[in-house]
């Protein structure tokens, strides 16, 4: 990773040129698009002469669509037909602005659209007016970002490091854009583990989709890992991303790797799904935690009300304060009927938020997922693993085609202690997973046996009946009031609820736990609701015996002696 570190630091240092003329929060508007441009420039460098030669020939031949021809010569799904490169741009300092614009316009449509996401022409004019443009472009020309020098993975790290730094100085949320690579590697391990026989077949083609693609980290790691498993396999990647800069970076990476850039869409994947009819073999994402969705509420509620299970959100709608489950339901709708696998990162909230009610909420979503036998495993990750949060995080693994031994079961893995301290923190990220940790967690998942860190449950173990216990209303003399049918009137002030595991008999529970204390109580069965929650902490709770009085007394006496000594020192 030496190249990535050195290059990231060098690029970051270029921002110093902007000091005074730009606010710190605006540095990214210059540095990110120029990093993308320089990367594209380096990638196309070896074939640029041939592309220009072919372009001159083609102009005399009246060809309708010249792009595919020039792309082929360039060796990528894009090309640049302008006379300029970064080397030639700095050779003409006096015309740097006009030449840079001409250079950008010389890219084929997909690549040009990437640069347009940054609205970079505004910055070209601004820098030129402040006599900064030539100096900044000159510094970028000094960096070699050819794939032979900076690999795709290193380039991904580089972009993420730049975004993190820009987000930090402008008080934005850097972690919305990316997930630590070791977490992605673990997710991919878990997704691909049971499919290794399929994935190692010659010429196999599979698809993967990320609805919060960010800069494309998850898609890139998946592609690299599959290539390690089987150089003859092809993984077609699809994604959608809301943030224009992240979308542009993701799309540029896919262009360079030879992926179809049309597969990467821009926009909110919940309110404007641009791949509505597509189904995928693998689905993976790290949605923003606790994202509010009031702004898109009208569209989401309309899909829920009008389409039901014919749409994505038939199982229910989470509270508007946390849309995590919307992303999961959207991904589930894109699973292939013949079998798909899904990995998603959540915080703790989706495990237990929401309680059984008349309206479908988080509890009913969990019920739908579990009763349809989609949930395969949940892995609790160590804290302080992500850049923007130190809170507890979990990987959920879902499958609509479970292996025989997993049917009707859910595996919970407690991997909170599987981490090592980083030598240098990155935002809130102070811990990381080592390759050994990743292998160990993957092994525990794959073996599917109960032990200290792995618990296996029946689906119904997470379900419960929320019952309403009524007691009669009494008059001033203590007599029970009745309705016109002679039945006791319930006293709402004495009403109570109980949550009883689905595997327990409600009548037996009432007989044992309620009636001995309140003999006049009864259950109003019309109000009984079914709920599901996953109390992860409870399942892995380990009792620690209290210290003995003798130990406590010994410590107190020792503290008294120490305090006495300090007082004597002060008095003396």
Buried (B, 14 or more C-beta within 10 A) or exposed (E): EEBBEEBBEEBBEBBEBBEEEBEBEBBBBBBBBBBBBBBBBBBBBEBBEEBBEBBEEBEEEEEEEBBEBBBBBBBBBBBBBBEBBBEBBBEEEEEBBEBBBBBBEBBBEBBBBBBBBBEBBEBBEBBBEEEBBBBBBBBBBEBEBBBEEBBBBBBBBBBBBBBBBBBBEBEBBBBBBBBBBBBBBBBBBBBBBBBEEEBEEEEBEBBBBBBBBBBBBBBBBBBBBBEEEBEEBBBBBBBBBBBBBBBBBBBBBBBBBEBEBEBBBBBBBBBBBEBEEEBBBBBBBBBBBEBEBEEBBEBBBEBBEEEEEEBBBBBBBBBBEBBBBBBBBBBBBBBBEEEBBBBBBBBBBBBBBBBBEEEBBBBBBBBBBBBEBBBBBBBBBBBBBBBBBBBBBBBBBBBBBBEEEBEEBBBBBBBBEBBEEEEEEBBBBBBBBEEEBBEBBBEBBEEBEEEEBBBBBEBBBBBBBBBBBBBBBBEEEEEBEEEEEEEBEBBEEBEEEBEBEBEEEBEEBBEEEBEEEEEEBBBEEEBBBBBBBBEBEEEBEEEEEEEEEEEEEEEEEEEEEEEEEEEEEEEE
